[in-house]
Amino acid sequence: MAALDRCDLRQRVQEALDAFLAVRRPRFEAMGGELAPMSDALEELLSGGKRLRPGFCFWGHLGAGGEDSEALVVAAAALELFQACAIIHDDVMDGSDTRRGKPAVHTRFAALHGASSWNGSANAFGAGAAILLGDLCLAWSDEMLMSSGLANPAALAVFATMRAELMGGQYLDLLEQVRGDGTVESALRVARFKSAKYTIVEPLHLGAALAGASVEVLASYTAFGMPLGEAFQLRDDVLGVFGDPSVTGKPAGDDLREGKRTVMVALALEKATASQEQVVRDLLGHPGLDATGVTALQAVLLETGAVDRVEELIATRTEEALAALDGAPLSGAAAEVLRELAVEATARSG
């Protein structure tokens, strides 16, 4: 029953997003038909994804005693617009050319520039267009949440906190990459604020706040969501290096090419020999990293035991999260579905 509910929710979220954009698109393009490529890019980006954040919000609401409604689905779907902002900007900062198996937004607009034979730098135009579209997604996420009619002061406070934490986490991630001397703890801090909180903890809190949740429910969601969010990011780190491109939607080893200073990299450097450390220093973050270089870095991560240690961390944190869920004072089937979401968020297949 819960699995059927999950599939139904994904469709309802898509319908809510489609309805929202159907109203906003003509208003946006009334400024000029040249804005149509912006709308097209956003609609394509919002047409896929796991819908984890709306799922945690929705079931967090029901677990806190709230009721299912179309207004709730609209509020939860606003998180997809917020995530769209995050990933559009993230791809610009990381120089990622693809997202979900398709050109990233900045790559798409750089191609439009080139095909149109416009003046100036195609890459600069692509980055600028992507930043603006990301900003639009952020503004529209607020508008969509407010349009649900459910937003109350507590929910708006959660949404504001989530935005600030994500921006801070993104900056900490940038610092990790340029400093190049990160520790396991500093990498975990990035994971918490760049991913864990806005993927799981804050969506749960948002849903709970919309239901007027008790302090006890909010505390149980934090105890469940924080370790699960870290496990989610750790899994994403593994998939970013060893994942199947047909599943992850990004080239193999893309995180290595981008120079991501993940927990896995920090663990590898703790155990690396001098020669292994040199391989990491020479190749990690090299923009021209080829398949041979990816293989060499993968070997260091495996030989130092970093991958095994990350898998242990994923298992430990997932167990911690599920234990917290077992004792949570939740209503109805929410605990069962949240357990399913936990498995989905940390799955090895991406």
C-alpha positions, 0 to 999 in steps of 0.5 A: 500500500505504501509503495502505491502511495509513493508512486501516486504522490510523485504524479501528484507533485508533477501535476502540481508543478505543471499547474503552477508553471502553466499559470506563471509561464505566460506571465513570465513570457509576456515580457518577451518571447525570447524568454521561452527557452528559460521556461523550456529549460525549467519545465524539462528539469522539473519533469524528472527526479525522485521527489524525495523532498516532497515525499519527506514533507508530505509524510512528515505532515501526515506523521505529525497528525496532518491530513492529505490534501491537494494544498499539502501537495502544492506546498511539498512541490515547492521544494522541487523548485527550491531544489531546481535552484540548488542544482542549477547553481551547483552545476555552474559552480562545479562546471558540471556539463550534464544533469540527469543524463541531459545538458546542464542548464548552463551548458544548454544556454551556452549551446544556444549562444553558439547556435545563434552566433551571438557576440561574446563568450558562450560560456559566460552567457550560459552561466549568467542565464543559469544563475538567473533561472536558478534565482527565478526558481528560488523566487517561485518556490516561495510563491508556490509555498504561499499559494498553497494556503497552508503556510504559517509562521512556523513553516515560513521560518523552516523554509527561511532556515533551509535556504540560509543553510543551503547557501552556507553549505554551498559556500563551505563546499567551495572552500573545501575544494579550493583549500584542498586540505579538508578533514573528515569532519569538515567534509561531514559538515558540508554534507550536513548543511549542503545536503542532509538538512535541505534534503531530509531534515527541513522537508520533514520539519516543513511538513510537520510545521504545516500540521502544527507539530509538537516539539516531540515530533520535531525532535524525532524528525531531527533524530531520524533525518540528520543521520539519514541525510548524511547517509544520503550524501555519502551514498551520493559521493560513492555514486559520483565516483563509481556509479553507472552513468546511465543511472546517475545521469553524469559521466563516470568520475565526474565528482573527481573531475570537479575536485569534490573534497568528499568524506571518501577523499578525506578518508583516503588521504588519512590512510594514503601512502606518499605515492597514493597521496601524490596521485590525489594531489595531481589528479583530483580536480583536474579539468582534463581528467581522462578515463585513465586518471579516473581509474587511478583515483578510483584505485586509491579510494579502493586500496586505502579502504576509503570506500569500505569505510564510507559504506560502513558510515552509510550503514551505521547512520541509516541504522541510527536513523531507523532506530530513531524512527522506531521510537517516534510518536507518528500517526498512521502509516507515516513511519512505514513510508518514511522507512521506505524513503530511507531505503530509497535515499541510500540505495546503492543503485542511485 
